[in-house]
Amino acid sequence: MLMRKALLFLSVAIVLFACFKPIREPRDPNGYNPAIKVWGYKPVYSTETLAKTIAYIPAVEPVIREGNIYAFGNYIFQIDPGAGIHVIDNTTPASAKRIGFIRVRGCSQMSIKGDKLYTNSYNDLVIVDFTDLSNVREHSRVKNIFPEFREYSPIAFPPDKGWYKCPSMDSLVIGWVMDSIPQQCYYQ
Amino acid sequence: MRILYYVYIVAFVALVSCEKAVESTSLASTTGKGGSLTRFTIAGNYLYAVDAHFLYTINITDPAHPVKAGQSDLNFDMETIYNYGSYLFVGSRTGLYIYSISTPSSPRLVGEAKHARSCDPVVANDTASYTTLFGSSTCGPATSGLYVHDVRNVQTPFLKKTIPLNNPIGLGMADSALYVCCGSEGLKVFSIKDAYNPVLIQTKPDGHFVDLIPYGDLLICRVNNGLKLYDISNRLAPLFIKEVTN
């Protein structure tokens, strides 16, 4: 009887031991192990005020991510999710070209009515005046109306596949840089 | 029958106001036009927005003081929103949902057509809605293709036809033409003279097409690495005008 109990205990112990193999090294690319450092993306944070400041840049900015398109009057807009909105002059379609960029960090959506552009900056609804491209400015804002748009903001994820340092959700991510990071989050 | 009549009137008004949006931008009340993959749409004095879980209704009568009028507590894994007349067509991963905005401050769910899990933008008019379902590992197992629903009675959208397509994404229509972006296969042009039986007229293999906006006689296409513009004076025969590269 005692022998049988001992055997049972031993076999349970063996099974458990097999399950809890020490994970010093990942067994596959998705083996998370914050103790290991790898080369990957690290979030760059900013203060809420700075991150959510709207600005117009009257120059062609590089496209980081390609997002939704919108047409209004002689303009075409294309969202660069997380970064802002590219402005394309479409007065003459045959010579349509990029002319500027509205910096709206954390943005993912837009619509226009009259001379006001409605977009989101992370979790805020932001209404932007763009009557005159030389005077693009914030008209009004409703804070934290879209909580999900912040958590799942495109800029909360790195620009490429691979390991990245999980961003802290109490801060606003404004970009990513390469660095030595814990093998913690994987973007695929 | 009376409802149908009403829908026609609304459709007519909507079409007239669309024309205005293209021709005159000086009016403070005009809206622009978005692609089919959008989560924002403005109808009248309201901005409607969807995230995965909620439909937000925001009163923008005074743009200096936008006010949240409501937030639905429905959870459909919503992805896109499209306004036609007094209806909102919401594309979700589980189906097509139709809301009435006859009371603009409180959208009311009036009809739905469920489908297998997938990704799906939608466009519609008073007789039909066109949805592309994109089955994939992240979107779900549905058969990829163009799904045509009879929406004359919005309470009971009825699946009339399914046309299998590889990787369909954004779509849009202009009169009797329906344009469907099919990723690297190109842009597909369908005739929808017979609304429930789209006929493929041609495929333009000019790039990796993601989304588009029919804008008067111009077709604005979002492709990988830029935009492509086409003249669609002849709706079924888009003529390439210009590429705007990144």
Interface residues (C-beta under 8 A of the other chain):
Chain A: P62 V63 E66 N68 I69 Y70 A71 F72 G73 N74 I76 Q78 I88 N90 P93 A94 S95 A96 K97 R98 S108 Q109 M110 S111 I112 K113 G114 D115 K116 Y118 T119 N120 L125 I127 H139 S140 V142 I145 F146 E148 F149 Y152
Chain B: A21 T25 L27 A28 S29 T30 T31 G32 K33 G34 G35 L37 T38 R39 F40 T41 I42 L47 A49 D51 A52 H53 F54 Y56 I58 I60 P63 A64 H65 P66 K68 V210 D211 L212 I213 Y215 L218 I220 R222 N224 N225 L227 L229 D231 I241 K242 V244 N246
